Amino acid sequence: MGTLPRYLLQRLCAALLTLLGMSCIIFIMVRLLPGDPARVIAGLLASEDDVSAVRRQLGLDRAWYVQYGSFLAHALRGDLGLSARTSEPVVREIMTRLPATLKLAIISTVLATGLGILSGVLAARHLYSGFDYVVSILTLFGVSMPVYWLGLLLIIVFAVQLNWLPAAGADEPGSVILPALTLASFSVALVARMTRATMLEVLGQDFVRTARAKGLSEYRVVYRHALRNALIPVITAVGLQFGALLGGAVLTETVFGWPGLGQLLVESIFARDYPMVQGIVLVFSALFIVTNLLVDLSYVCIDPRIHYN
């Protein structure tokens, strides 16, 4: 077996073990939520017999290890159970909402990567200039500003006062702009700061001075030589941020009424819908693991000197 297939096999085994651990953590954490899900589903005015019937229907009357074994056995077959709130298959509801969340996360990632790398490279080229100071201030603002607060500010300015963009929903063409900007704000700041730092390190190395001594244009030196060598840690940060954007979509989708998995997760938590919460978090975990694997594989394309043993 070659080095790359062996590396992929090792990573897939590690991913399966990680998902197994995550499923256990999710199962335990969901059951630590305060309140009785059977009482919530049956209603506050329901009798004890009705509550007991709901508890038996959900399997909550069995021992926790029996419940976990049943959940794991069904999950391995692609069956995440039925929603306690809607009685619909969890997988069906997740697949209905997943495209909206992926759309928001992908647009936010592209926006964060493009703006972050561009501003970081320009800040490194014009070190201690006015542009560099502006980028530093804006990145500090982006890192410090809470997502939900920034979202509310954007709604007040662009939806309420200027009436340029819709405040909520996903029905209009411009509906994705405000939530994407809100979700990308932290990632833009992080990518810009990391790009600036790595570019400053690379621009001081010998091969850059050699390229300039050969008479190459500044554009080729910066974007063809320096930037390519500075991209490895940046790509790592982008990959991690994509996973973080999936999790951060919970707040953003709630603020903007975006019909994705984040909003569904919040609704399911309030309804004590154990199967739905477990399914959504498990899907988020799987997407995060797959993203990290793709990022690791992209290193070979960026830097041919990297080999997998």
C-alpha atoms as a printed R data frame, in Angstrom:
    type eleno elety resid chain resno       x      y       z
1   ATOM     1    CA   MET     A     1   0.000  0.000   0.000
2   ATOM     2    CA   GLY     A     2   1.334  3.444  -0.955
3   ATOM     3    CA   THR     A     3   2.015  6.200   1.505
4   ATOM     4    CA   LEU     A     4  -1.047  8.295   0.615
5   ATOM     5    CA   PRO     A     5  -3.583  5.409   0.786
6   ATOM     6    CA   ARG     A     6  -2.043  4.294   4.085
7   ATOM     7    CA   TYR     A     7  -2.285  7.835   5.422
8   ATOM     8    CA   LEU     A     8  -5.930  8.054   4.317
9   ATOM     9    CA   LEU     A     9  -6.710  4.737   6.012
10  ATOM    10    CA   GLN     A    10  -5.109  5.940   9.237
11  ATOM    11    CA   ARG     A    11  -7.042  9.201   9.144
12  ATOM    12    CA   LEU     A    12 -10.335  7.420   8.418
13  ATOM    13    CA   CYS     A    13  -9.808  5.102  11.382
14  ATOM    14    CA   ALA     A    14  -9.007  8.090  13.581
15  ATOM    15    CA   ALA     A    15 -12.100  9.869  12.262
16  ATOM    16    CA   LEU     A    16 -14.329  6.908  13.139
17  ATOM    17    CA   LEU     A    17 -12.904  6.782  16.661
18  ATOM    18    CA   THR     A    18 -13.419 10.530  17.007
19  ATOM    19    CA   LEU     A    19 -17.035 10.229  15.879
20  ATOM    20    CA   LEU     A    20 -17.550  7.398  18.345
21  ATOM    21    CA   GLY     A    21 -16.205  9.548  21.169
22  ATOM    22    CA   MET     A    22 -18.310 12.499  20.027
23  ATOM    23    CA   SER     A    23 -21.442 10.357  19.955
24  ATOM    24    CA   CYS     A    24 -20.807  9.346  23.568
25  ATOM    25    CA   ILE     A    25 -20.212 12.949  24.656
26  ATOM    26    CA   ILE     A    26 -23.307 14.156  22.790
27  ATOM    27    CA   PHE     A    27 -25.437 11.412  24.325
28  ATOM    28    CA   ILE     A    28 -24.325 12.308  27.858
29  ATOM    29    CA   MET     A    29 -24.470 16.098  27.431
30  ATOM    30    CA   VAL     A    30 -27.982 16.063  25.997
31  ATOM    31    CA   ARG     A    31 -29.242 14.141  28.996
32  ATOM    32    CA   LEU     A    32 -27.662 16.656  31.356
33  ATOM    33    CA   LEU     A    33 -29.999 19.357  30.045
34  ATOM    34    CA   PRO     A    34 -32.390 20.490  32.784
35  ATOM    35    CA   GLY     A    35 -36.020 19.457  32.527
36  ATOM    36    CA   ASP     A    36 -37.893 16.303  31.641
37  ATOM    37    CA   PRO     A    37 -38.261 15.908  27.852
38  ATOM    38    CA   ALA     A    38 -41.268 13.634  28.326
39  ATOM    39    CA   ARG     A    39 -43.029 16.349  30.349
40  ATOM    40    CA   VAL     A    40 -42.121 19.009  27.768
41  ATOM    41    CA   ILE     A    41 -43.456 16.908  24.887
42  ATOM    42    CA   ALA     A    42 -46.582 15.701  26.703
43  ATOM    43    CA   GLY     A    43 -47.433 19.192  27.972
44  ATOM    44    CA   LEU     A    44 -47.459 20.822  31.380
45  ATOM    45    CA   LEU     A    45 -51.082 19.817  31.979
46  ATOM    46    CA   ALA     A    46 -50.613 16.160  30.983
47  ATOM    47    CA   SER     A    47 -51.209 13.448  33.555
48  ATOM    48    CA   GLU     A    48 -48.452 11.241  34.919
49  ATOM    49    CA   ASP     A    49 -49.770  8.333  32.884
50  ATOM    50    CA   ASP     A    50 -49.438 10.378  29.697
51  ATOM    51    CA   VAL     A    51 -45.914 11.452  30.656
52  ATOM    52    CA   SER     A    52 -44.964  7.843  31.388
53  ATOM    53    CA   ALA     A    53 -46.354  6.774  28.028
54  ATOM    54    CA   VAL     A    54 -44.228  9.407  26.252
55  ATOM    55    CA   ARG     A    55 -41.193  8.331  28.253
56  ATOM    56    CA   ARG     A    56 -41.694  4.709  27.178
57  ATOM    57    CA   GLN     A    57 -42.237  5.798  23.575
58  ATOM    58    CA   LEU     A    58 -38.917  7.682  23.581
59  ATOM    59    CA   GLY     A    59 -37.131  4.833  25.353
60  ATOM    60    CA   LEU     A    60 -36.210  7.065  28.292
61  ATOM    61    CA   ASP     A    61 -37.388  4.453  30.790
62  ATOM    62    CA   ARG     A    62 -34.480  2.153  29.890
63  ATOM    63    CA   ALA     A    63 -30.959  2.248  31.360
64  ATOM    64    CA   TRP     A    64 -28.657  4.858  29.840
65  ATOM    65    CA   TYR     A    65 -26.229  2.285  28.405
66  ATOM    66    CA   VAL     A    66 -29.130  0.484  26.707
67  ATOM    67    CA   GLN     A    67 -30.288  3.803  25.226
68  ATOM    68    CA   TYR     A    68 -26.751  4.585  23.997
69  ATOM    69    CA   GLY     A    69 -26.313  1.118  22.496
70  ATOM    70    CA   SER     A    70 -29.602  1.479  20.628
71  ATOM    71    CA   PHE     A    71 -28.662  4.971  19.427
72  ATOM    72    CA   LEU     A    72 -25.245  3.788  18.218
73  ATOM    73    CA   ALA     A    73 -26.629  0.697  16.462
74  ATOM    74    CA   HIS     A    74 -29.205  2.750  14.581
75  ATOM    75    CA   ALA     A    75 -26.688  5.525  13.782
76  ATOM    76    CA   LEU     A    76 -24.328  3.013  12.153
77  ATOM    77    CA   ARG     A    77 -27.183  2.135   9.779
78  ATOM    78    CA   GLY     A    78 -27.804  5.793   8.995
79  ATOM    79    CA   ASP     A    79 -30.893  5.960  11.179
80  ATOM    80    CA   LEU     A    80 -30.809  8.780  13.738
81  ATOM    81    CA   GLY     A    81 -34.315  8.068  14.977
82  ATOM    82    CA   LEU     A    82 -37.510 10.085  14.925
83  ATOM    83    CA   SER     A    83 -37.856 13.648  16.090
84  ATOM    84    CA   ALA     A    84 -39.691 13.763  19.417
85  ATOM    85    CA   ARG     A    85 -41.154 17.120  18.402
86  ATOM    86    CA   THR     A    86 -42.416 16.421  14.865
87  ATOM    87    CA   SER     A    87 -42.308 12.578  14.680
88  ATOM    88    CA   GLU     A    88 -40.406 12.947  11.380
89  ATOM    89    CA   PRO     A    89 -37.142 11.074  10.659
90  ATOM    90    CA   VAL     A    90 -34.202 13.071  12.003
91  ATOM    91    CA   VAL     A    91 -32.124 12.383   8.878
92  ATOM    92    CA   ARG     A    92 -34.852 13.806   6.626
93  ATOM    93    CA   GLU     A    93 -35.154 17.030   8.615
94  ATOM    94    CA   ILE     A    94 -31.376 17.427   8.779
95  ATOM    95    CA   MET     A    95 -31.006 16.951   5.017
96  ATOM    96    CA   THR     A    96 -33.745 19.522   4.459
97  ATOM    97    CA   ARG     A    97 -31.952 22.159   6.542
98  ATOM    98    CA   LEU     A    98 -28.325 21.221   5.772
99  ATOM    99    CA   PRO     A    99 -28.073 22.977   2.339
100 ATOM   100    CA   ALA     A   100 -28.962 26.349   3.896
101 ATOM   101    CA   THR     A   101 -26.287 25.976   6.577
102 ATOM   102    CA   LEU     A   102 -23.653 24.820   4.076
103 ATOM   103    CA   LYS     A   103 -24.511 27.716   1.760
104 ATOM   104    CA   LEU     A   104 -24.053 30.219   4.567
105 ATOM   105    CA   ALA     A   105 -20.837 28.602   5.823
106 ATOM   106    CA   ILE     A   106 -19.266 28.295   2.351
107 ATOM   107    CA   ILE     A   107 -20.055 31.902   1.378
108 ATOM   108    CA   SER     A   108 -18.710 33.115   4.718
109 ATOM   109    CA   THR     A   109 -15.546 31.021   4.316
110 ATOM   110    CA   VAL     A   110 -14.893 32.297   0.776
111 ATOM   111    CA   LEU     A   111 -15.479 35.862   1.928
112 ATOM   112    CA   ALA     A   112 -13.236 35.444   4.974
113 ATOM   113    CA   THR     A   113 -10.463 33.769   2.979
114 ATOM   114    CA   GLY     A   114 -10.433 36.319   0.156
115 ATOM   115    CA   LEU     A   115 -10.620 39.440   2.316
116 ATOM   116    CA   GLY     A   116  -8.363 38.022   5.021
117 ATOM   117    CA   ILE     A   117  -5.518 36.947   2.736
118 ATOM   118    CA   LEU     A   118  -5.674 40.100   0.610
119 ATOM   119    CA   SER     A   119  -5.682 42.480   3.574
120 ATOM   120    CA   GLY     A   120  -2.984 40.458   5.365
121 ATOM   121    CA   VAL     A   121  -0.666 40.478   2.338
122 ATOM   122    CA   LEU     A   122  -1.140 44.212   1.744
123 ATOM   123    CA   ALA     A   123  -0.576 44.963   5.423
124 ATOM   124    CA   ALA     A   124   2.679 42.960   5.361
125 ATOM   125    CA   ARG     A   125   3.866 44.714   2.187
126 ATOM   126    CA   HIS     A   126   3.132 48.155   3.655
127 ATOM   127    CA   LEU     A   127   4.350 47.497   7.180
128 ATOM   128    CA   TYR     A   128   3.607 50.272   9.716
129 ATOM   129    CA   SER     A   129   1.736 52.293   7.101
130 ATOM   130    CA   GLY     A   130  -1.697 53.803   7.523
131 ATOM   131    CA   PHE     A   131  -3.249 50.780   5.809
132 ATOM   132    CA   ASP     A   132  -1.433 48.431   8.198
133 ATOM   133    CA   TYR     A   133  -2.790 50.306  11.219
134 ATOM   134    CA   VAL     A   134  -6.327 50.307   9.792
135 ATOM   135    CA   VAL     A   135  -6.147 46.543   9.206
136 ATOM   136    CA   SER     A   136  -4.869 46.009  12.756
137 ATOM   137    CA   ILE     A   137  -7.740 48.056  14.219
138 ATOM   138    CA   LEU     A   138 -10.382 46.339  12.081
139 ATOM   139    CA   THR     A   139  -9.058 42.867  12.881
140 ATOM   140    CA   LEU     A   140  -9.084 43.704  16.595
141 ATOM   141    CA   PHE     A   141 -12.694 44.834  16.167
142 ATOM   142    CA   GLY     A   142 -13.603 41.656  14.275
143 ATOM   143    CA   VAL     A   143 -12.055 39.372  16.893
144 ATOM   144    CA   SER     A   144 -13.656 41.217  19.817
145 ATOM   145    CA   MET     A   145 -17.180 41.829  18.508
146 ATOM   146    CA   PRO     A   146 -19.737 39.150  19.531
147 ATOM   147    CA   VAL     A   147 -21.487 37.624  16.533
148 ATOM   148    CA   TYR     A   148 -25.024 38.194  17.801
149 ATOM   149    CA   TRP     A   149 -24.292 41.860  18.632
150 ATOM   150    CA   LEU     A   150 -22.767 42.542  15.211
151 ATOM   151    CA   GLY     A   151 -25.749 40.859  13.577
152 ATOM   152    CA   LEU     A   152 -28.190 43.095  15.427
153 ATOM   153    CA   LEU     A   153 -26.168 46.201  14.458
154 ATOM   154    CA   LEU     A   154 -26.186 45.197  10.784
155 ATOM   155    CA   ILE     A   155 -29.941 44.613  10.913
156 ATOM   156    CA   ILE     A   156 -30.544 48.037  12.479
157 ATOM   157    CA   VAL     A   157 -28.338 49.856   9.954
158 ATOM   158    CA   PHE     A   158 -28.913 48.044   6.647
159 ATOM   159    CA   ALA     A   159 -32.404 46.586   7.119
160 ATOM   160    CA   VAL     A   160 -34.229 48.997   9.417
161 ATOM   161    CA   GLN     A   161 -32.680 52.414   8.736
162 ATOM   162    CA   LEU     A   162 -31.388 52.133   5.147
163 ATOM   163    CA   ASN     A   163 -33.849 49.418   4.043
164 ATOM   164    CA   TRP     A   164 -31.257 48.010   1.642
165 ATOM   165    CA   LEU     A   165 -31.332 44.357   2.685
166 ATOM   166    CA   PRO     A   166 -33.862 41.977   4.270
167 ATOM   167    CA   ALA     A   167 -33.578 41.561   8.025
168 ATOM   168    CA   ALA     A   168 -34.432 37.854   8.226
169 ATOM   169    CA   GLY     A   169 -35.332 34.765   6.256
170 ATOM   170    CA   ALA     A   170 -33.856 33.263   3.099
171 ATOM   171    CA   ASP     A   171 -36.525 34.027   0.508
172 ATOM   172    CA   GLU     A   172 -34.986 37.096  -1.144
173 ATOM   173    CA   PRO     A   173 -31.746 37.110  -3.204
174 ATOM   174    CA   GLY     A   174 -29.949 39.436  -0.788
175 ATOM   175    CA   SER     A   175 -30.977 37.533   2.327
176 ATOM   176    CA   VAL     A   176 -27.611 35.815   2.655
177 ATOM   177    CA   ILE     A   177 -25.527 39.032   2.684
178 ATOM   178    CA   LEU     A   178 -26.039 40.162   6.277
179 ATOM   179    CA   PRO     A   179 -25.718 36.720   7.911
180 ATOM   180    CA   ALA     A   180 -22.654 35.924   5.760
181 ATOM   181    CA   LEU     A   181 -20.952 39.202   6.747
182 ATOM   182    CA   THR     A   182 -21.784 38.592  10.393
183 ATOM   183    CA   LEU     A   183 -20.540 35.019  10.354
184 ATOM   184    CA   ALA     A   184 -17.354 35.904   8.424
185 ATOM   185    CA   SER     A   185 -16.318 38.854  10.608
186 ATOM   186    CA   PHE     A   186 -14.282 36.837  13.116
187 ATOM   187    CA   SER     A   187 -12.710 34.635  10.432
188 ATOM   188    CA   VAL     A   188 -11.667 37.631   8.296
189 ATOM   189    CA   ALA     A   189  -9.869 39.102  11.280
190 ATOM   190    CA   LEU     A   190  -8.158 35.819  12.168
191 ATOM   191    CA   VAL     A   191  -7.045 35.035   8.604
192 ATOM   192    CA   ALA     A   192  -5.789 38.608   8.073
193 ATOM   193    CA   ARG     A   193  -3.719 38.584  11.265
194 ATOM   194    CA   MET     A   194  -2.237 35.161  10.494
195 ATOM   195    CA   THR     A   195  -1.496 36.062   6.860
196 ATOM   196    CA   ARG     A   196   0.252 39.260   7.938
197 ATOM   197    CA   ALA     A   197   2.382 37.407  10.497
198 ATOM   198    CA   THR     A   198   3.394 34.566   8.172
199 ATOM   199    CA   MET     A   199   4.086 36.931   5.264
200 ATOM   200    CA   LEU     A   200   6.377 39.053   7.430
201 ATOM   201    CA   GLU     A   201   8.278 35.913   8.395
202 ATOM   202    CA   VAL     A   202   8.586 34.666   4.806
203 ATOM   203    CA   LEU     A   203   9.482 38.056   3.299
204 ATOM   204    CA   GLY     A   204  12.580 38.146   5.514
205 ATOM   205    CA   GLN     A   205  13.949 34.809   4.299
206 ATOM   206    CA   ASP     A   206  16.885 34.313   1.963
207 ATOM   207    CA   PHE     A   207  14.979 32.959  -1.049
208 ATOM   208    CA   VAL     A   208  12.883 36.158  -1.184
209 ATOM   209    CA   ARG     A   209  16.002 38.324  -1.158
210 ATOM   210    CA   THR     A   210  17.467 36.098  -3.877
211 ATOM   211    CA   ALA     A   211  14.337 36.474  -6.005
212 ATOM   212    CA   ARG     A   212  14.510 40.248  -5.680
213 ATOM   213    CA   ALA     A   213  18.237 40.221  -6.494
214 ATOM   214    CA   LYS     A   214  17.445 38.382  -9.743
215 ATOM   215    CA   GLY     A   215  15.307 41.321 -10.790
216 ATOM   216    CA   LEU     A   216  11.895 39.695 -10.454
217 ATOM   217    CA   SER     A   217   8.970 42.060 -10.169
218 ATOM   218    CA   GLU     A   218   7.571 42.758  -6.692
219 ATOM   219    CA   TYR     A   219   4.290 41.151  -7.722
220 ATOM   220    CA   ARG     A   220   5.995 37.845  -8.606
221 ATOM   221    CA   VAL     A   221   8.132 37.929  -5.473
222 ATOM   222    CA   VAL     A   222   5.168 38.504  -3.176
223 ATOM   223    CA   TYR     A   223   2.374 36.512  -4.815
224 ATOM   224    CA   ARG     A   224   4.273 33.728  -6.639
225 ATOM   225    CA   HIS     A   225   7.013 32.982  -4.108
226 ATOM   226    CA   ALA     A   226   6.350 34.447  -0.669
227 ATOM   227    CA   LEU     A   227   2.600 33.940  -0.486
228 ATOM   228    CA   ARG     A   228   2.757 30.286  -1.551
229 ATOM   229    CA   ASN     A   229   5.199 29.512   1.246
230 ATOM   230    CA   ALA     A   230   3.107 31.443   3.758
231 ATOM   231    CA   LEU     A   231  -0.168 29.700   2.938
232 ATOM   232    CA   ILE     A   232   0.266 26.474   4.947
233 ATOM   233    CA   PRO     A   233  -0.674 27.912   8.376
234 ATOM   234    CA   VAL     A   234  -3.284 30.138   6.731
235 ATOM   235    CA   ILE     A   235  -4.998 27.185   5.035
236 ATOM   236    CA   THR     A   236  -4.977 25.350   8.365
237 ATOM   237    CA   ALA     A   237  -6.701 28.306   9.995
238 ATOM   238    CA   VAL     A   238  -9.245 28.510   7.174
239 ATOM   239    CA   GLY     A   239 -10.081 24.822   7.537
240 ATOM   240    CA   LEU     A   240 -10.549 25.135  11.270
241 ATOM   241    CA   GLN     A   241 -12.618 28.266  10.780
242 ATOM   242    CA   PHE     A   242 -14.968 26.466   8.394
243 ATOM   243    CA   GLY     A   243 -15.777 24.049  11.185
244 ATOM   244    CA   ALA     A   244 -16.118 26.951  13.586
245 ATOM   245    CA   LEU     A   245 -18.463 28.704  11.155
246 ATOM   246    CA   LEU     A   246 -20.742 25.675  11.165
247 ATOM   247    CA   GLY     A   247 -20.957 25.932  14.933
248 ATOM   248    CA   GLY     A   248 -21.170 29.725  14.889
249 ATOM   249    CA   ALA     A   249 -24.108 29.458  12.520
250 ATOM   250    CA   VAL     A   250 -26.238 28.554  15.545
251 ATOM   251    CA   LEU     A   251 -26.216 32.158  16.804
252 ATOM   252    CA   THR     A   252 -26.206 33.757  13.359
253 ATOM   253    CA   GLU     A   253 -29.114 31.697  12.059
254 ATOM   254    CA   THR     A   254 -31.095 32.472  15.209
255 ATOM   255    CA   VAL     A   255 -30.507 36.219  14.878
256 ATOM   256    CA   PHE     A   256 -31.393 36.333  11.169
257 ATOM   257    CA   GLY     A   257 -34.062 33.629  11.123
258 ATOM   258    CA   TRP     A   258 -31.967 31.642   8.635
259 ATOM   259    CA   PRO     A   259 -33.624 28.236   8.043
260 ATOM   260    CA   GLY     A   260 -30.577 26.077   8.671
261 ATOM   261    CA   LEU     A   261 -29.356 23.490  11.133
262 ATOM   262    CA   GLY     A   262 -28.347 26.108  13.688
263 ATOM   263    CA   GLN     A   263 -31.880 27.408  14.085
264 ATOM   264    CA   LEU     A   264 -33.218 23.847  14.139
265 ATOM   265    CA   LEU     A   265 -30.720 22.963  16.877
266 ATOM   266    CA   VAL     A   266 -31.887 25.830  19.089
267 ATOM   267    CA   GLU     A   267 -35.529 24.884  18.587
268 ATOM   268    CA   SER     A   268 -34.755 21.251  19.379
269 ATOM   269    CA   ILE     A   269 -32.855 22.134  22.558
270 ATOM   270    CA   PHE     A   270 -35.785 24.165  23.879
271 ATOM   271    CA   ALA     A   271 -38.158 21.312  22.988
272 ATOM   272    CA   ARG     A   272 -35.838 18.708  24.620
273 ATOM   273    CA   ASP     A   273 -35.821 16.819  21.334
274 ATOM   274    CA   TYR     A   274 -32.985 14.397  22.177
275 ATOM   275    CA   PRO     A   275 -32.800 12.547  18.817
276 ATOM   276    CA   MET     A   276 -32.693 15.786  16.814
277 ATOM   277    CA   VAL     A   277 -30.031 17.425  19.004
278 ATOM   278    CA   GLN     A   278 -27.874 14.294  18.883
279 ATOM   279    CA   GLY     A   279 -28.235 14.024  15.112
280 ATOM   280    CA   ILE     A   280 -27.399 17.669  14.377
281 ATOM   281    CA   VAL     A   281 -24.309 17.766  16.603
282 ATOM   282    CA   LEU     A   282 -23.123 14.466  15.135
283 ATOM   283    CA   VAL     A   283 -23.474 15.883  11.602
284 ATOM   284    CA   PHE     A   284 -21.551 19.023  12.621
285 ATOM   285    CA   SER     A   285 -18.789 16.809  14.050
286 ATOM   286    CA   ALA     A   286 -18.591 14.719  10.872
287 ATOM   287    CA   LEU     A   287 -18.371 17.835   8.671
288 ATOM   288    CA   PHE     A   288 -15.601 19.241  10.866
289 ATOM   289    CA   ILE     A   289 -13.589 16.008  10.629
290 ATOM   290    CA   VAL     A   290 -14.003 15.800   6.842
291 ATOM   291    CA   THR     A   291 -12.925 19.436   6.487
292 ATOM   292    CA   ASN     A   292  -9.750 18.825   8.483
293 ATOM   293    CA   LEU     A   293  -8.919 15.808   6.315
294 ATOM   294    CA   LEU     A   294  -9.368 17.831   3.107
295 ATOM   295    CA   VAL     A   295  -7.181 20.606   4.519
296 ATOM   296    CA   ASP     A   296  -4.403 18.123   5.310
297 ATOM   297    CA   LEU     A   297  -4.576 16.704   1.785
298 ATOM   298    CA   SER     A   298  -4.403 20.200   0.272
299 ATOM   299    CA   TYR     A   299  -0.921 20.723   1.750
300 ATOM   300    CA   VAL     A   300   0.583 18.549  -1.003
301 ATOM   301    CA   CYS     A   301  -0.915 20.774  -3.694
302 ATOM   302    CA   ILE     A   302   0.332 23.950  -2.025
303 ATOM   303    CA   ASP     A   303   3.827 22.743  -1.111
304 ATOM   304    CA   PRO     A   304   5.245 19.807  -3.161
305 ATOM   305    CA   ARG     A   305   7.951 19.306  -0.515
306 ATOM   306    CA   ILE     A   306   5.347 17.822   1.851
307 ATOM   307    CA   HIS     A   307   4.975 14.032   1.729
308 ATOM   308    CA   TYR     A   308   2.804 11.682   3.778
309 ATOM   309    CA   ASN     A   309   4.671  8.812   5.406
